Amino acid sequence: MASKPLYERILSTLPVSQESCPLFGILPGELRSQIFSLTLVDFPDPSPEKHYAADTCYTRPTYFAPRKSDTRLLRTCRAVYQEAWFLPFILREQTHWLTSQERAPPEYDVSLQRPRLCSMLQQVNQQHGGERVEIKGLRVFAQMVMLEEGYLATLLGTPHLHPRSLTLTIRHADWWWWEQDKPLRFEGSWIARVCAEMSPSVHEVRIELESLERKKDQVDAIAKQMIERWFFKRKDGVILYPNSAGTDIEVGRWTGASTWHGHTWTKDETRPGQIDYYITSIVFRPARDVKRGGGRVSETVRKAAEADIFSRSELRLRYMARSASTHTGVQVLVEEQDEDDSWSEEMDEDEDEDEGEEAEDSEPEGDI
């Protein structure tokens, strides 16, 4: 018979009375919880040998090393362990890569990470008597192909997964046809499936759009369309909206290496060996929170959300470049459409009647 896990053996034995200890005899449980939380919060591993190599596509300013928690507090006594053993897990922003293995850090196994998450959530749920336990947040780095195939919805459907926030990051190399420098586009056919799995615990959805600095106008155009069309509806019916005024859109920039996995992207370099990136963040919150912050909710989006209308043509975002040309001395603006997107106009009339037809089926697969 297999022995019980260590945490179960520790929790199955009552702790020695700690009434003489000020931490337990004087301070209320709420203050102890705050102290324990501050002590057990996670941080990037400071060991230089643990830092990720610069020439990988998963290295970035906020993700340069595995995250860890200092758990020495949990080894002080059984009473502390019983109150705080699960805190390192729920305080840590759970980070997942919905990508091919080479695009994720070495310690993250794309085939095993969800089962591991499921096991840990089950343990926490059991120790709390089946009550809902919320975690701080869930961050997902996703390739477009994985997103459109429903991997995010599957992740959100993990039993007992109740994040307070969800952050979805689309990196430069996650866009369709990024290698060929095609205009940016973002399908929204995956949103309905994500909404069907979204826990009532989610109070904020944040979407980060990253591309090259020279594609700033394309990123901004996609972001503008997003705040005018997209929404998320939790399983309990609560709708999360973007601020259609666009006043709370966040912008960031960073510089990374131009070589990943042995290949140098010279055409994207800003300077020898370096690429400059541009990031825009769009936040979705309940209507009351949007308005409380001085923002507004689009009436068009509100009506679509309340009617459960997830129109693929409306949710499709794409950049339409405009270039100047001359004809008989008169300057004319011409819309330049990505040739790989030519199918989209043909589908606009009947695509909402045939939910089984996936947009990506009409195009060759890109590099994943």
C-alpha distance (Angstrom), angle and dihedral (degrees) to the residues before:
residue distance angle dihedral
M1 . . .
A2 3.79 . .
S3 3.79 115.4 .
K4 3.80 119.3 -115.8
P5 3.81 118.6 -98.5
L6 3.80 114.4 -91.2
Y7 3.80 94.0 -109.6
E8 3.83 90.6 55.1
R9 3.80 92.0 50.2
I10 3.81 91.4 50.2
L11 3.80 93.6 46.6
S12 3.81 93.4 46.5
T13 3.82 92.1 64.6
L14 3.80 120.4 71.7
P15 3.82 113.9 -119.9
V16 3.79 123.5 -117.9
S17 3.81 112.2 -96.5
Q18 3.82 111.3 -88.0
E19 3.83 98.7 -169.8
S20 3.81 91.3 125.5
C21 3.80 90.8 55.6
P22 3.86 112.1 91.0
L23 3.79 89.6 -143.9
F24 3.81 90.7 63.8
G25 3.81 103.2 18.1
I26 3.82 98.4 50.0
L27 3.80 111.7 16.8
P28 3.82 118.1 74.6
G29 3.79 118.4 -121.8
E30 3.82 92.5 -106.1
L31 3.81 92.0 61.1
R32 3.79 92.0 44.3
S33 3.78 89.0 53.2
Q34 3.81 91.0 53.4
I35 3.80 91.5 49.1
F36 3.78 92.4 47.8
S37 3.82 91.2 47.2
L38 3.80 93.1 52.8
T39 3.79 90.4 48.4
L40 3.80 96.6 47.2
V41 3.81 100.1 41.6
D42 3.81 113.3 126.8
F43 3.81 127.7 -111.7
P44 3.83 138.2 177.6
D45 3.80 112.6 -79.3
P46 3.83 103.7 -101.4
S47 3.80 94.2 -155.2
P48 3.84 107.9 113.8
E49 3.80 91.2 -143.8
K50 3.82 89.2 59.3
H51 3.81 95.0 54.4
Y52 3.78 117.0 110.0
A53 3.79 119.2 -110.1
A54 3.80 113.8 -99.0
D55 3.81 92.7 -129.5
T56 3.82 96.4 70.6
C57 3.80 129.5 94.7
Y58 3.83 92.7 -129.0
T59 3.82 96.3 58.7
R60 3.81 112.9 100.0
P61 3.84 137.6 146.1
T62 3.81 95.0 -85.2
Y63 3.82 94.9 36.1
F64 3.78 109.1 48.1
A65 3.83 98.3 124.2
P66 3.81 140.3 14.0
R67 3.80 113.6 -79.7
K68 3.79 120.3 -119.9
S69 3.79 141.3 175.1
D70 3.80 127.7 -135.2
T71 3.80 101.1 -123.6
R72 3.81 99.2 178.5
L73 3.82 88.7 111.5
L74 3.81 89.7 64.6
R75 3.80 90.4 57.8
T76 3.80 95.0 57.4
C77 3.81 97.9 82.9
R78 3.79 143.5 -22.7
A79 3.83 93.2 -108.8
V80 3.80 91.8 59.0
Y81 3.79 91.1 45.3
Q82 3.80 92.8 52.9
E83 3.79 92.3 53.3
A84 3.78 99.6 40.1
W85 3.83 111.8 22.6
F86 3.83 93.0 109.4
L87 3.83 97.3 44.7
P88 3.83 97.4 90.0
F89 3.79 87.4 59.0
I90 3.81 101.5 45.0
L91 3.82 94.5 39.5
R92 3.78 93.4 52.8
E93 3.77 117.7 87.4
Q94 3.80 100.6 -117.9
T95 3.80 105.9 -129.5
H96 3.78 123.5 -160.9
W97 3.79 133.4 179.0
L98 3.81 114.9 -146.9
T99 3.77 90.8 -167.6
S100 3.77 143.0 95.8
Q101 3.82 112.3 -67.7
E102 3.81 95.5 -103.8
R103 3.81 90.5 59.4
A104 3.81 93.1 57.6
P105 3.83 129.4 71.0
P106 3.81 116.2 -88.8
E107 3.81 94.2 -109.9
Y108 3.82 91.1 56.1
D109 3.81 114.6 83.1
V110 3.81 107.3 -162.7
S111 3.82 91.8 -156.9
L112 3.82 97.4 47.8
Q113 3.79 106.0 32.7
R114 3.80 97.9 84.0
P115 3.84 93.4 50.7
R116 3.82 88.1 49.7
L117 3.80 90.5 50.4
C118 3.79 90.7 48.3
S119 3.81 91.7 51.6
M120 3.80 93.9 50.1
L121 3.80 93.4 46.8
Q122 3.80 89.5 50.9
Q123 3.81 91.1 52.9
V124 3.81 93.0 49.3
N125 3.79 91.8 46.7
Q126 3.80 92.9 51.2
Q127 3.79 93.5 48.9
H128 3.82 89.7 52.3
G129 3.77 93.8 52.6
G130 3.78 95.0 -105.9
E131 3.80 93.7 -57.8
R132 3.79 118.6 143.2
V133 3.79 110.8 -94.2
E134 3.79 115.5 -163.9
I135 3.78 123.4 -149.1
K136 3.79 124.2 -147.4
G137 3.76 98.0 -111.1
L138 3.78 149.5 -36.7
R139 3.81 120.9 -129.6
V140 3.78 120.8 -168.6
F141 3.80 129.7 -170.4
A142 3.80 105.9 -162.9
Q143 3.76 138.5 -179.8
M144 3.79 113.3 -136.3
V145 3.80 91.8 -117.2
M146 3.82 92.0 55.3
L147 3.78 92.3 45.6
E148 3.79 93.9 51.1
E149 3.81 91.8 46.9
G150 3.81 91.1 59.4
Y151 3.80 102.8 -105.6
L152 3.81 93.3 134.9
A153 3.80 91.5 53.0
T154 3.81 89.2 50.3
L155 3.80 91.2 51.3
L156 3.81 92.5 49.0
G157 3.80 88.8 50.1
T158 3.82 91.2 63.4
P159 3.84 106.6 127.3
H160 3.83 114.6 -100.6
L161 3.82 93.4 8.0
H162 3.82 106.0 143.1
P163 3.82 112.1 162.0
R164 3.80 120.3 178.2
S165 3.78 90.8 -145.6
L166 3.79 137.0 22.2
T167 3.80 122.0 -154.6
L168 3.79 119.1 -170.8
T169 3.81 115.9 -168.4
I170 3.79 122.4 -165.1
R171 3.80 107.4 -166.2
H172 3.78 126.6 -157.0
A173 3.81 91.9 -98.4
D174 3.82 93.1 46.5
W175 3.81 96.6 69.6
W176 3.79 121.0 97.8
W177 3.81 112.2 -92.2
W178 3.80 94.6 -1.0
E179 3.83 89.2 147.8
Q180 3.80 90.3 62.0
D181 3.81 93.3 44.3
K182 3.81 92.5 -119.9
P183 3.84 119.8 171.4
L184 3.81 112.6 -84.6
R185 3.80 120.5 -98.9
F186 3.79 133.5 170.4
E187 3.80 124.1 -161.2
G188 3.82 118.5 -149.9
S189 3.81 100.7 -162.8
W190 3.83 90.0 109.9
I191 3.82 94.9 60.2
A192 3.82 97.8 83.4
R193 3.82 91.6 54.6
V194 3.80 91.3 48.1
C195 3.81 91.0 50.6
A196 3.81 90.7 52.1
E197 3.83 89.1 59.1
M198 3.82 100.6 36.5
S199 3.81 113.2 119.9
P200 3.83 120.3 -128.7
S201 3.81 85.2 -120.7
V202 3.82 91.6 74.9
H203 3.81 109.4 101.4
E204 3.79 97.6 163.9
V205 3.79 137.0 32.9
R206 3.78 116.8 -168.4
I207 3.80 123.4 -170.1
E208 3.80 117.7 -164.1
L209 3.80 117.1 -161.3
E210 3.79 115.4 -163.0
S211 3.78 130.4 -178.0
L212 3.79 140.2 135.6
E213 3.80 119.0 -49.6
R214 3.80 88.9 -118.5
K215 3.82 88.0 58.3
K216 3.80 92.4 57.1
D217 3.81 92.4 118.5
Q218 3.80 90.7 53.2
V219 3.81 93.1 50.1
D220 3.81 91.1 47.7
A221 3.81 91.0 49.3
I222 3.82 91.9 52.3
A223 3.82 90.4 46.7
K224 3.81 91.7 50.8
Q225 3.80 91.9 51.8
M226 3.80 90.1 46.7
I227 3.81 95.0 57.3
E228 3.80 89.3 47.8
R229 3.83 97.2 49.9
W230 3.80 116.5 16.2
F231 3.81 132.0 85.6
F232 3.81 138.1 156.0
K233 3.80 125.9 -135.8
R234 3.80 118.8 -159.6
K235 3.79 123.6 -140.3
D236 3.81 89.8 -100.7
G237 3.82 91.5 56.6
V238 3.80 97.8 -105.3
I239 3.81 110.4 140.1
L240 3.80 124.4 -140.8
Y241 3.80 114.4 -151.5
P242 3.79 135.2 -171.8
N243 3.79 119.4 -126.0
S244 3.80 100.1 -99.8
A245 3.81 89.7 -159.2
G246 3.80 87.5 68.6
T247 3.80 92.3 -141.2
D248 3.81 95.3 128.4
I249 3.81 98.3 48.8
E250 3.79 107.7 129.3
V251 3.79 123.4 -144.0
G252 3.80 128.5 -160.0
R253 3.78 139.5 171.9
W254 3.78 135.9 -163.1
T255 3.79 140.1 167.3
G256 3.79 124.8 -127.9
A257 3.78 141.1 171.5
S258 3.80 118.8 -74.3
T259 3.81 92.9 -142.5
W260 3.81 120.7 79.9
H261 3.77 124.7 174.6
G262 3.79 92.6 -15.4
H263 3.82 97.8 -48.4
T264 3.82 121.9 107.5
W265 3.82 117.0 -149.8
T266 3.79 96.3 -150.4
K267 3.81 94.7 167.7
D268 3.81 90.3 60.9
E269 3.80 96.6 47.8
T270 3.79 118.8 120.4
R271 3.77 90.0 -172.3
P272 3.81 129.9 2.6
G273 3.80 107.3 -64.5
Q274 3.82 94.8 0.8
I275 3.81 138.3 95.4
D276 3.80 123.8 -165.5
Y277 3.81 116.3 -141.4
Y278 3.80 131.2 -158.2
I279 3.82 122.1 -155.1
T280 3.80 131.6 -169.4
S281 3.82 122.4 -170.8
I282 3.82 124.0 -155.8
V283 3.81 118.7 -167.4
F284 3.82 126.7 -153.7
R285 3.83 119.1 -159.8
P286 3.82 138.7 158.7
A287 3.82 112.0 -73.4
R288 3.81 93.3 -109.2
D289 3.80 91.1 56.1
V290 3.81 92.5 47.1
K291 3.81 91.3 51.8
R292 3.79 93.3 41.6
G293 3.79 88.0 58.7
G294 3.79 91.7 53.4
G295 3.80 95.9 -99.3
R296 3.78 132.2 120.2
V297 3.78 138.0 -132.9
S298 3.79 120.2 -127.1
E299 3.80 111.0 -114.5
T300 3.81 90.1 -143.3
V301 3.80 92.0 53.8
R302 3.81 91.7 44.5
K303 3.81 92.5 54.5
A304 3.81 92.7 47.2
A305 3.81 91.8 48.1
E306 3.80 94.9 48.2
A307 3.81 90.3 48.6
D308 3.83 92.9 46.9
I309 3.79 91.1 -121.9
F310 3.81 111.3 162.4
S311 3.79 99.0 175.8
R312 3.78 109.9 -174.3
S313 3.80 91.8 -152.2
E314 3.82 91.3 53.1
L315 3.79 93.5 44.1
R316 3.81 93.1 49.4
L317 3.81 110.2 102.6
R318 3.78 123.1 -167.8
Y319 3.75 141.1 158.5
M320 3.78 117.2 -113.1
A321 3.80 108.5 -163.1
R322 3.77 119.0 -148.4
S323 3.76 119.4 -153.8
A324 3.78 130.9 -179.5
S325 3.80 121.6 -119.5
T326 3.79 132.4 165.9
H327 3.77 130.7 -128.9
T328 3.82 121.2 179.8
G329 3.77 89.2 -15.1
V330 3.82 94.8 -55.5
Q331 3.81 119.0 116.4
V332 3.79 112.3 -128.0
L333 3.81 129.0 -172.0
V334 3.79 111.9 -134.1
E335 3.80 124.3 -166.4
E336 3.80 111.9 -130.3
Q337 3.77 112.3 -152.1
D338 3.77 124.2 -166.4
E339 3.78 105.4 -110.6
D340 3.80 90.4 -137.4
D341 3.82 89.3 61.3
S342 3.81 95.9 54.1
W343 3.80 90.5 103.7
S344 3.80 92.7 64.3
E345 3.80 97.4 76.7
E346 3.80 90.8 51.2
M347 3.79 91.2 54.3
D348 3.81 98.5 45.3
E349 3.81 94.9 89.3
D350 3.79 99.7 51.2
E351 3.81 106.6 17.9
D352 3.80 94.8 97.7
E353 3.81 90.3 55.3
D354 3.79 92.5 55.9
E355 3.80 109.1 48.5
G356 3.78 91.0 168.3
E357 3.79 93.9 69.2
E358 3.78 110.7 89.4
A359 3.78 120.3 -151.5
E360 3.75 94.2 -136.2
D361 3.79 91.4 59.7
S362 3.81 88.4 74.5
E363 3.77 94.8 61.1
P364 3.79 137.7 53.4
E365 3.77 116.9 -97.9
G366 3.78 117.2 -94.1
D367 3.78 127.1 -142.9
I368 3.79 112.1 -69.2
